[in-house]
Amino acid sequence: MFLDRDGVINEDRHYISRVEDFVLLPGAIEAMQRLQTAGFLLILVTNQSGIGRGYYTEADMHRVHQHLEAQMARSGVSFARIYFAPEAPDQPSHGRKPSPQFVFDARDTFGLDLRRCYFVGDKWIDVQCGWNAGVRRSVLVRTGYGAETEREHRADLSRVVVVDDLPAAAAWILNDAAGQMGGNAGDAA
């Protein structure tokens, strides 16, 4: 299970650099808990261009991620890996979405079958990242920029699952995975 961060797991408050500004979306941790319990690895893939733009430091981002991981740990939830692209959009980047490079890196690290994986995000670049990597399905949530993305790309959504939020995405994915994999995520993310 590949997840974007801002707008999917937490409120998108534009360039979050302080723990005090980090607010989880309702049901996000519980949704990740359901997915992890079903056997999915949780892998965060996030563009953090605020670093490349000079708005905050990589250390600031790590503090925010440590805060998120501490909140998740209280429910027994953890990320298998966090991938982040610190570059601004105009800078060369190894993995800035919509590049699928971080998804490929995770595939190689964890032995994932991408045809059994999902990518959940709120922006068109998240949808494209999933497509570019060849995941089973890209899922667009309407939280964050998702409702705007849905309006702007309405004609292109035939291959995208669109749901209200991460809990709805988890429910859809678990239902889809049960039908495809006999209920066991196994080598899926």
Backbone as CSV, one residue per row, in Angstrom:
resi,resn,N_x,N_y,N_z,CA_x,CA_y,CA_z,C_x,C_y,C_z
1,MET,0.849,-1.168,0.000,0.000,0.000,0.000,0.899,1.237,0.000
2,PHE,0.889,1.941,-1.083,1.650,3.175,-1.197,0.724,4.334,-0.868
3,LEU,1.169,5.187,0.019,0.352,6.300,0.492,1.087,7.617,0.334
4,ASP,0.376,8.603,-0.166,0.846,9.979,-0.091,0.597,10.442,1.348
5,ARG,1.224,11.516,1.758,1.060,11.999,3.134,0.036,13.121,3.224
6,ASP,0.420,14.328,2.801,-0.420,15.509,2.992,-1.699,15.396,2.172
7,GLY,-2.828,15.557,2.831,-4.115,15.467,2.174,-4.703,14.067,2.171
8,VAL,-3.914,13.081,2.570,-4.376,11.694,2.629,-4.399,11.212,4.079
9,ILE,-3.264,11.351,4.754,-3.130,10.932,6.150,-3.378,12.105,7.092
10,ASN,-2.929,13.272,6.686,-3.054,14.475,7.517,-3.592,15.630,6.685
11,GLU,-4.048,16.649,7.369,-4.513,17.849,6.687,-3.360,18.457,5.898
12,ASP,-3.665,18.903,4.695,-2.645,19.564,3.879,-2.645,21.034,4.269
13,ARG,-1.641,21.423,5.018,-1.530,22.798,5.492,-0.367,23.514,4.830
14,HIS,-0.043,23.134,3.621,0.991,23.780,2.817,2.336,23.859,3.545
15,TYR,3.211,22.972,3.147,4.592,22.986,3.627,4.676,22.829,5.144
16,ILE,4.180,21.731,5.639,4.215,21.458,7.076,5.647,21.202,7.512
17,SER,6.092,21.998,8.450,7.462,21.860,8.935,7.526,21.750,10.452
18,ARG,6.384,21.928,11.112,6.360,21.892,12.580,5.329,20.868,13.048
19,VAL,5.705,20.147,14.084,4.817,19.144,14.656,3.485,19.774,15.050
20,GLU,3.512,21.003,15.542,2.288,21.680,15.976,1.295,21.876,14.830
21,ASP,1.773,21.895,13.598,0.911,22.107,12.439,0.421,20.806,11.814
22,PHE,0.863,19.685,12.357,0.521,18.378,11.795,-0.755,17.865,12.442
23,VAL,-1.827,17.731,11.638,-3.127,17.283,12.144,-3.588,16.091,11.317
24,LEU,-3.760,14.963,11.984,-4.239,13.761,11.298,-5.677,13.939,10.834
25,LEU,-5.994,13.344,9.696,-7.371,13.317,9.224,-8.143,12.246,10.000
26,PRO,-9.430,12.466,10.228,-10.230,11.489,10.981,-10.163,10.095,10.361
27,GLY,-9.909,9.112,11.197,-9.907,7.717,10.767,-8.669,7.254,10.040
28,ALA,-7.673,8.124,9.860,-6.493,7.744,9.070,-5.714,6.598,9.714
29,ILE,-5.436,6.707,10.991,-4.647,5.652,11.633,-5.427,4.346,11.675
30,GLU,-6.711,4.431,11.959,-7.525,3.219,11.986,-7.566,2.551,10.614
31,ALA,-7.623,3.357,9.551,-7.611,2.803,8.196,-6.294,2.090,7.915
32,MET,-5.194,2.713,8.299,-3.891,2.080,8.082,-3.767,0.814,8.925
33,GLN,-4.343,0.844,10.118,-4.324,-0.333,10.987,-5.067,-1.500,10.323
34,ARG,-6.217,-1.230,9.728,-6.988,-2.273,9.041,-6.177,-2.862,7.887
35,LEU,-5.519,-1.987,7.130,-4.730,-2.453,5.996,-3.533,-3.285,6.460
36,GLN,-2.850,-2.813,7.468,-1.684,-3.533,7.971,-2.106,-4.882,8.552
37,THR,-3.202,-4.919,9.283,-3.705,-6.169,9.853,-4.037,-7.179,8.754
38,ALA,-4.492,-6.677,7.606,-4.818,-7.549,6.472,-3.574,-8.038,5.737
39,GLY,-2.403,-7.531,6.123,-1.166,-8.011,5.523,-0.471,-7.047,4.592
40,PHE,-1.027,-5.862,4.418,-0.394,-4.880,3.546,0.774,-4.194,4.252
41,LEU,1.868,-4.027,3.522,2.940,-3.145,3.984,2.485,-1.719,3.712
42,LEU,2.746,-0.824,4.639,2.418,0.592,4.457,3.696,1.327,4.091
43,ILE,3.681,1.948,2.934,4.863,2.635,2.431,4.466,4.066,2.072
44,LEU,5.123,5.008,2.708,4.834,6.420,2.469,5.714,6.925,1.333
45,VAL,5.097,7.599,0.365,5.810,8.207,-0.760,5.343,9.651,-0.836
46,THR,6.231,10.579,-0.518,5.817,11.972,-0.404,6.807,12.922,-1.065
47,ASN,6.268,13.875,-1.811,7.076,14.980,-2.316,7.127,16.025,-1.218
48,GLN,8.312,16.465,-0.874,8.489,17.489,0.157,9.292,18.647,-0.432
49,SER,8.693,19.318,-1.399,9.399,20.379,-2.124,9.707,21.584,-1.256
50,GLY,9.075,21.689,-0.095,9.401,22.788,0.820,10.868,22.774,1.221
51,ILE,11.482,21.595,1.214,12.914,21.502,1.517,13.709,22.150,0.382
52,GLY,13.428,21.744,-0.841,14.131,22.296,-1.999,13.869,23.771,-2.217
53,ARG,12.717,24.229,-1.770,12.371,25.646,-1.904,12.960,26.488,-0.768
54,GLY,13.538,25.817,0.238,14.144,26.526,1.357,13.162,26.949,2.438
55,TYR,11.943,26.378,2.436,10.938,26.751,3.440,11.181,26.077,4.780
56,TYR,11.774,24.881,4.734,12.106,24.153,5.956,13.226,23.179,5.625
57,THR,13.755,22.550,6.653,14.904,21.662,6.469,14.457,20.197,6.451
58,GLU,15.372,19.359,6.007,15.098,17.921,6.049,14.911,17.467,7.495
59,ALA,15.665,18.052,8.417,15.505,17.714,9.836,14.095,18.064,10.326
60,ASP,13.552,19.183,9.866,12.172,19.547,10.225,11.201,18.469,9.754
61,MET,11.374,18.020,8.512,10.502,16.983,7.970,10.619,15.698,8.770
62,HIS,11.847,15.314,9.133,12.040,14.092,9.924,11.341,14.199,11.280
63,ARG,11.360,15.378,11.896,10.647,15.557,13.179,9.149,15.342,12.990
64,VAL,8.600,15.859,11.910,7.173,15.655,11.621,6.896,14.168,11.403
65,HIS,7.759,13.489,10.667,7.563,12.052,10.438,7.701,11.253,11.731
66,GLN,8.630,11.630,12.573,8.767,10.944,13.870,7.505,11.117,14.700
67,HIS,6.924,12.302,14.654,5.674,12.571,15.369,4.558,11.677,14.813
68,LEU,4.433,11.601,13.493,3.433,10.747,12.862,3.647,9.290,13.259
69,GLU,4.872,8.828,13.175,5.159,7.431,13.505,4.877,7.120,14.972
70,ALA,5.102,8.077,15.851,4.778,7.873,17.276,3.276,7.736,17.468
71,GLN,2.506,8.543,16.749,1.048,8.435,16.831,0.572,7.092,16.284
72,MET,1.161,6.653,15.201,0.798,5.375,14.606,1.167,4.211,15.528
73,ALA,2.330,4.301,16.158,2.825,3.217,17.009,1.870,2.924,18.163
74,ARG,1.178,3.941,18.641,0.219,3.724,19.736,-0.903,2.775,19.322
75,SER,-1.129,2.646,18.026,-2.143,1.726,17.513,-1.513,0.496,16.858
76,GLY,-0.206,0.335,17.033,0.483,-0.815,16.471,0.695,-0.735,14.971
77,VAL,0.692,0.475,14.433,0.825,0.677,12.990,2.200,1.269,12.693
78,SER,2.793,0.834,11.588,4.095,1.398,11.225,4.273,1.383,9.715
79,PHE,5.105,2.287,9.247,5.496,2.286,7.848,6.652,1.322,7.663
80,ALA,6.605,0.550,6.596,7.751,-0.293,6.253,8.909,0.595,5.813
81,ARG,8.566,1.723,5.163,9.582,2.658,4.684,8.913,3.981,4.374
82,ILE,9.660,5.049,4.539,9.231,6.373,4.114,10.187,6.839,3.026
83,TYR,9.632,7.121,1.858,10.401,7.687,0.752,9.965,9.137,0.593
84,PHE,10.931,10.030,0.446,10.587,11.434,0.258,11.489,12.054,-0.794
85,ALA,10.904,12.945,-1.566,11.639,13.689,-2.582,11.729,15.134,-2.090
86,PRO,12.913,15.590,-1.698,13.059,16.928,-1.147,13.180,18.029,-2.197
87,GLU,13.260,17.656,-3.453,13.537,18.637,-4.496,12.305,19.475,-4.835
88,ALA,12.569,20.711,-5.220,11.524,21.572,-5.777,11.179,21.044,-7.170
89,PRO,9.998,21.390,-7.698,9.589,20.846,-8.995,10.564,21.102,-10.142
90,ASP,11.316,22.181,-10.088,12.226,22.498,-11.191,13.630,21.927,-11.000
91,GLN,13.837,21.143,-9.952,15.145,20.561,-9.678,15.177,19.100,-10.111
92,PRO,16.340,18.615,-10.566,16.447,17.190,-10.893,16.127,16.348,-9.653
93,SER,15.437,15.225,-9.867,15.015,14.403,-8.730,15.032,12.927,-9.088
94,HIS,15.425,12.127,-8.129,15.438,10.670,-8.271,14.015,10.111,-8.222
95,GLY,13.192,10.648,-7.336,11.910,9.995,-7.131,10.699,10.893,-7.025
96,ARG,10.829,12.153,-7.361,9.685,13.064,-7.233,8.514,12.575,-8.082
97,LYS,7.362,12.398,-7.440,6.170,11.969,-8.175,5.826,13.010,-9.233
98,PRO,5.419,12.578,-10.400,4.843,11.274,-10.730,5.836,10.168,-11.095
99,SER,7.117,10.386,-10.895,8.090,9.322,-11.146,7.750,8.106,-10.280
100,PRO,7.814,6.912,-10.855,7.546,5.703,-10.080,8.788,5.148,-9.377
101,GLN,9.885,5.887,-9.380,11.146,5.329,-8.899,11.076,4.806,-7.465
102,PHE,10.437,5.539,-6.564,10.354,5.070,-5.179,9.505,3.802,-5.078
103,VAL,8.487,3.695,-5.906,7.672,2.472,-5.925,8.539,1.308,-6.410
104,PHE,9.343,1.542,-7.436,10.252,0.496,-7.923,11.293,0.144,-6.855
105,ASP,11.801,1.167,-6.152,12.759,0.899,-5.076,12.134,0.005,-4.007
106,ALA,10.888,0.302,-3.632,10.186,-0.507,-2.626,9.943,-1.928,-3.146
107,ARG,9.574,-2.022,-4.424,9.375,-3.345,-5.032,10.632,-4.194,-4.873
108,ASP,11.780,-3.586,-5.188,13.034,-4.314,-5.126,13.447,-4.622,-3.690
109,THR,13.215,-3.704,-2.781,13.588,-3.893,-1.373,12.731,-4.950,-0.693
110,PHE,11.432,-4.924,-0.952,10.497,-5.781,-0.219,9.964,-6.959,-1.041
111,GLY,10.411,-7.094,-2.282,9.950,-8.203,-3.107,8.467,-8.135,-3.427
112,LEU,7.984,-6.950,-3.739,6.559,-6.741,-3.983,6.152,-7.082,-5.404
113,ASP,4.960,-7.587,-5.535,4.324,-7.770,-6.834,3.458,-6.534,-7.039
114,LEU,3.896,-5.594,-7.858,3.186,-4.327,-8.016,1.779,-4.516,-8.572
115,ARG,1.527,-5.615,-9.235,0.176,-5.885,-9.749,-0.805,-6.164,-8.615
116,ARG,-0.281,-6.319,-7.399,-1.126,-6.557,-6.225,-1.073,-5.370,-5.259
117,CYS,-0.499,-4.276,-5.704,-0.327,-3.105,-4.851,-1.273,-1.978,-5.270
118,TYR,-1.447,-1.030,-4.376,-2.331,0.119,-4.590,-1.559,1.387,-4.247
119,PHE,-1.958,2.480,-4.881,-1.380,3.786,-4.554,-2.530,4.727,-4.219
120,VAL,-2.509,5.301,-3.010,-3.567,6.197,-2.553,-2.999,7.607,-2.439
121,GLY,-3.659,8.555,-3.110,-3.218,9.942,-3.046,-4.365,10.895,-3.304
122,ASP,-4.049,12.181,-3.201,-5.072,13.216,-3.409,-4.766,14.115,-4.601
123,LYS,-3.656,13.871,-5.273,-3.274,14.707,-6.413,-3.109,13.844,-7.659
124,TRP,-3.186,14.498,-8.807,-3.046,13.794,-10.075,-1.684,13.127,-10.184
125,ILE,-0.640,13.756,-9.634,0.692,13.137,-9.687,0.736,11.825,-8.913
126,ASP,-0.107,11.674,-7.883,-0.177,10.409,-7.148,-0.803,9.328,-8.031
127,VAL,-1.902,9.688,-8.689,-2.561,8.768,-9.620,-1.567,8.339,-10.699
128,GLN,-0.868,9.317,-11.276,0.095,9.019,-12.338,1.244,8.154,-11.828
129,CYS,1.698,8.410,-10.623,2.783,7.605,-10.054,2.365,6.143,-9.994
130,GLY,1.157,5.899,-9.514,0.655,4.529,-9.474,0.580,3.908,-10.859
131,TRP,0.044,4.665,-11.817,-0.033,4.169,-13.196,1.354,3.897,-13.759
132,ASN,2.261,4.850,-13.554,3.623,4.707,-14.090,4.337,3.485,-13.516
133,ALA,3.992,3.125,-12.284,4.621,1.970,-11.643,3.933,0.661,-11.994
134,GLY,2.709,0.737,-12.509,1.981,-0.477,-12.853,1.300,-1.139,-11.666
135,VAL,0.896,-0.334,-10.662,0.175,-0.918,-9.533,-1.209,-1.378,-9.977
136,ARG,-1.813,-2.204,-9.166,-3.151,-2.728,-9.491,-4.148,-1.602,-9.707
137,ARG,-4.126,-0.623,-8.788,-5.097,0.465,-8.911,-4.598,1.702,-8.184
138,SER,-4.789,2.846,-8.815,-4.590,4.133,-8.152,-5.925,4.533,-7.548
139,VAL,-5.870,5.005,-6.310,-7.070,5.407,-5.582,-6.933,6.883,-5.228
140,LEU,-7.910,7.672,-5.636,-7.926,9.108,-5.351,-8.888,9.371,-4.205
141,VAL,-8.398,10.011,-3.151,-9.268,10.422,-2.043,-9.670,11.874,-2.258
142,ARG,-10.868,12.227,-1.820,-11.374,13.589,-2.012,-10.872,14.561,-0.945
143,THR,-10.150,14.066,0.041,-9.564,14.951,1.041,-8.386,15.689,0.420
144,GLY,-7.840,16.671,1.123,-6.726,17.440,0.574,-7.126,18.097,-0.735
145,TYR,-6.348,17.843,-1.783,-6.636,18.379,-3.111,-7.498,17.426,-3.943
146,GLY,-7.951,16.338,-3.345,-8.638,15.300,-4.097,-9.909,15.735,-4.791
147,ALA,-10.762,16.514,-4.122,-12.010,16.963,-4.756,-11.694,17.850,-5.958
148,GLU,-10.695,18.709,-5.813,-10.270,19.571,-6.923,-9.686,18.732,-8.060
149,THR,-8.881,17.741,-7.710,-8.300,16.845,-8.710,-9.400,16.107,-9.457
150,GLU,-10.413,15.662,-8.734,-11.535,14.957,-9.364,-12.246,15.858,-10.377
151,ARG,-12.488,17.104,-10.013,-13.146,18.041,-10.932,-12.289,18.309,-12.158
152,GLU,-10.993,18.531,-11.958,-10.101,18.888,-13.060,-9.840,17.736,-14.027
153,HIS,-9.935,16.508,-13.541,-9.574,15.342,-14.365,-10.744,14.378,-14.545
154,ARG,-11.948,14.892,-14.442,-13.150,14.053,-14.532,-13.120,13.132,-15.756
155,ALA,-12.689,13.631,-16.884,-12.688,12.834,-18.119,-11.642,11.718,-18.098
156,ASP,-10.662,11.811,-17.194,-9.565,10.843,-17.156,-9.675,9.840,-16.017
157,LEU,-10.813,9.777,-15.351,-10.929,8.985,-14.128,-11.450,7.566,-14.326
158,SER,-11.585,7.111,-15.547,-12.170,5.785,-15.762,-11.342,4.668,-15.126
159,ARG,-10.040,4.853,-15.012,-9.177,3.811,-14.414,-8.833,4.105,-12.964
160,VAL,-9.486,5.094,-12.366,-9.166,5.516,-11.002,-10.355,5.230,-10.096
161,VAL,-10.084,4.724,-8.919,-11.115,4.585,-7.899,-11.133,5.899,-7.130
162,VAL,-12.294,6.525,-7.004,-12.425,7.787,-6.284,-13.314,7.549,-5.068
163,VAL,-12.771,7.879,-3.891,-13.495,7.687,-2.628,-13.352,8.942,-1.778
164,ASP,-14.121,9.013,-0.713,-14.123,10.219,0.109,-12.835,10.450,0.891
165,ASP,-12.263,9.379,1.469,-11.132,9.567,2.381,-10.366,8.255,2.545
166,LEU,-9.349,8.276,3.389,-8.519,7.087,3.576,-9.317,5.915,4.156
167,PRO,-10.213,6.121,5.126,-11.012,4.973,5.578,-11.832,4.339,4.444
168,ALA,-12.398,5.150,3.566,-13.151,4.607,2.432,-12.213,3.902,1.454
169,ALA,-11.009,4.441,1.271,-10.024,3.783,0.408,-9.650,2.421,0.975
170,ALA,-9.419,2.364,2.287,-9.069,1.087,2.924,-10.180,0.067,2.733
171,ALA,-11.426,0.495,2.917,-12.552,-0.423,2.747,-12.610,-0.943,1.315
172,TRP,-12.447,-0.051,0.334,-12.491,-0.474,-1.063,-11.353,-1.442,-1.366
173,ILE,-10.146,-1.093,-0.921,-8.966,-1.921,-1.197,-9.111,-3.296,-0.556
174,LEU,-9.561,-3.345,0.682,-9.710,-4.635,1.359,-10.739,-5.505,0.645
175,ASN,-11.808,-4.910,0.169,-12.813,-5.656,-0.588,-12.237,-6.150,-1.914
176,ASP,-11.523,-5.270,-2.616,-10.919,-5.649,-3.893,-9.870,-6.739,-3.695
177,ALA,-9.040,-6.578,-2.678,-7.981,-7.556,-2.426,-8.562,-8.915,-2.046
178,ALA,-9.652,-8.906,-1.286,-10.280,-10.171,-0.888,-10.779,-10.924,-2.121
179,GLY,-11.305,-10.190,-3.079,-11.793,-10.816,-4.296,-10.675,-11.314,-5.191
180,GLN,-9.527,-10.647,-5.167,-8.417,-10.983,-6.054,-7.414,-11.950,-5.454
181,MET,-7.245,-11.864,-4.126,-6.149,-12.593,-3.505,-6.610,-13.581,-2.440
182,GLY,-7.882,-13.816,-2.375,-8.344,-14.734,-1.354,-8.208,-14.165,0.047
183,GLY,-8.158,-12.831,0.170,-8.128,-12.206,1.485,-6.760,-12.021,2.090
184,ASN,-5.696,-12.486,1.448,-4.358,-12.358,2.018,-3.504,-11.471,1.119
185,ALA,-3.036,-10.357,1.683,-2.258,-9.399,0.888,-0.894,-9.956,0.504
186,GLY,-0.282,-10.730,1.381,0.996,-11.359,1.064,2.061,-10.394,0.606
187,ASP,2.437,-10.465,-0.680,3.514,-9.640,-1.216,2.966,-8.354,-1.844
188,ALA,2.015,-7.745,-1.159,1.394,-6.527,-1.675,1.656,-5.362,-0.753
189,ALA,1.570,-4.206,-1.351,1.693,-2.974,-0.574,0.542,-2.085,-0.959
